Amino acid sequence: MYDFGQLLFMLPGLILAGLASLYTQMTFNKYSRQRSASGHSGAEAAQMLLDAEGIADVRIESVGGFLSDHYDPSSRTLRLSPAVYQSDSLSAIGVACHEAGHAIQHARSYGPLALRSFLVPAAQFGSPISYVVIVAGFLLSSLALVKIGILIFSLAVLFTIVTLPVEWNASARAKVLMTSAGIVTRQEQEMAGKVLNAAFLTYVAAVITSLLQLLYFLMRAGLLGGRRND
């Protein structure tokens, strides 16, 4: 539900998101051609990390899709895409250890992860619902309805912001532990870390894009300077 003015306002964020995604894919593909000296697959690397941290209640399984890797706190399941689960490349090990980092966060009761999990419904359902409420508010000339829609959307924006420290911390844990656990050498860790750094840029781009969208809604409603534009 974009209008032309909104697209122009958000264009910098959309361009940044596209570039970040492209850079992540290029970096992942580059280090997918670099096999680890240890020969451990992504699944094995994740398991080694969990074992090193004394975490025995997390399952590791394969899931379809490209870079669909994620950790599910509700079922304590670490799901890895085929390109990560089976491969012994530095890209695969980096991504797998990053996801294991989320499992470690969960086991250590890392606060931002708990907050992000709490905000998941707002991110999944709040964002599309907020568009409907905001548009309805403008069509009905109801500023109260617009404000409700913006409030709902703000929760989705908060989710993207909270995601930043969660992702950064998971990568930081992975970079340290993948070396101390003997999964990769120091030189290999630096290369695997570049994949994680590139992926983090996509989360930064998501925050910028969502903040620009929120700013547009506030300005359009006349809640951030200027008059309301119906």
N, C-alpha and C positions, 0 to 999 in steps of 0.2 A: 504494500500500500504506500508506495512512494509517489510524491509529486515531483515535478521537474526542479522546483526550488530546493527541495530536500536533497535530491540527488546531487545538485551542484554544491550544496553546503557540505555534504558528506564525501565528496569526491576525493579529497586528500586521504581520508581514512580508508576508502575503498581501494585506492591505488596502493597505499602502503600495505594493506592486507594481501593484495594480489602479489606484490613483490616479495613479501615475507613468505608466502606459501611457495612461490617459485624457488626462492633461495633455499628453503627447507628441503624441497624435493631434489634440487641439484646437489646439495650437500649430502643428503642421505644416499643418493645414487653414487656420488663420488666415493664415499667411504664404504659403500656396499661392495666395492671391488677390492677392498683391503681386508684380507683374511687375518684373523688373530693368530698369533704364534701358538697360543694354547690349544686352538682348535675347538674351543667350547662354543656351543650354539647359544642363541639368545636365551632359550628356555633353561639351559644348563647354567648360564651365567646368573640369571635371575634366582634360580634355586640356590646357587652357591652364596649369593648375597643374603638371602633369607636365612640360610643355615648359619652363616657367620654371625648374624644378629640374633640367633636363637629363636627364630620365628618358624613354628612348625604347623601352624593351622591355616596356611594360605595355599590354595590350589593354583596350579599353573596349567592353563589349557590354551589350545589354538582357537582362533576365531577368524572368520573370513574378512576380507577387505584389505585395502592398502593403508598402512599406518593407522589401523583401527585399534591399536594397542591401548589398553586402559586397565585400571585397577578398580574393582567393584567392592567397596567397603561393606555393603549389605550382606554379601555372600562370601566375603574374604577370598575373592577369586581374581587372579591376575591373568588377563586374557591378552595373548600376543598374536599379531597377524602372521600369516605364513612366512612373509619375508623376514620376520624377526624371530619367530619361534624356531625355525629350522636352520637358519643361516649362522655361520660362524664369522661373519663380517664384523668389522668394528662398528658399523652403523647399527647392526642388529643388537650387538652387545650393549651399546650405549643406550638404545631405546629400552631394551629389556631391563637394564639396571635402573633406569629412570623410573619405570613402572614399579619395580621392586622398592624403589625409594618411597613411593606412595604407600605401599604396604607397611613399610617401616614407620612412616609417619602415623599411620593408623594404629600400629602396635604401641607407639610411644605417646599416643593421645595428643598429637600435634594440633593445636587449637585452630589455626586457619583451615585445616582440612575438614575438621568437624563443622566449621561455619559454612564452608563451601558445600558440604553434603546437605546441610540444612537448607541451603538456597537453591538446590537442584530443581525442585518443582517450580520455583519462580523463574528460573532460566528456561526450562522446557515448555512451560505453559503460560507463564506470565507475559513473555514477550509478544506472542501472537495475540493473546487476549487484550493486551494493552493497546495494540493498534486499533482493534475494533472499538474499544471504549473511547479512545481519543477521537477517532473519525466520527463516531456517533455523537460525541460531545460537540464537535465543530458543526455537524449537520443540524443538530438540535439547538445550537447556540447556548449550550449549557457548559459554562466554565467549570462548574462543580464536577461534571462528568469528565471533562478534559483533565482536571487535576487528579481525579481518581486513576485515570489511565496512565498519566505521567508517574504517579506514585507506584503503580504496578510495574511500569517499565523501569523505574529506578532500582527496583529489587533485582531485575535482570542485569542492570549495569553494575550493581554491587557485586553480583556473582563474578563478572569478568574481572573486577578489581581484586577481589579476594583470591582469584585463581592465580594471580601473579606471584605472590609469595609462596603459594603451595607448589607451583611448578618450579620456581627457582630453587626452593629448598630440596625438592626431590632430586633435581639435577646435581645440586651441591653434594648431597649424600652419595649419589651414584658415583660421582667423579672420585671421591675419596675412597669409598669402599671397594670399587672395582679393582683398584690397585692394591689395597691392603689385603683383599681376599685372594690375591694372586690370579685374578681373571685376565688382566692385561698388564703389560709393562707400562712404565711411566710415559714413554713416547706414544704408545698406543692409546693411553688414556687421553692424551691431548687431542688426538684425532677424533676419538669417540666423543669427546667433550664438544667438539665443533658442531657435531650433529645436534646435540642438546641445546647449544647456544642458538643455533639457527631456528630450532623449533620454538624456543622461547620468544623469538621475535613475532611469531604468529599470535601469541597471547597478548603481547604489547599492542600489536595492530588491532586486535579485537577490542581492547580497552579504549583505544583512541577512537575507533569507529563508533562504539556504543556511546561514548561521552559526547561526540559530535551530534549523534542522533538525539540524545537527551537535551543537549543545548538547543537544537533546532526546535524541538517540541516546546521548550520553555519560552523561546523567543516568539514562536508562532502563537502561543497562548497569551502573550503579553505579560509573562511572569518574570521576564529577565530584560527589562528595558523596552521601551517602545510601546506601541499600542497593539492590542490583539488584532490579528489578521484573520478574519472569518472567510 
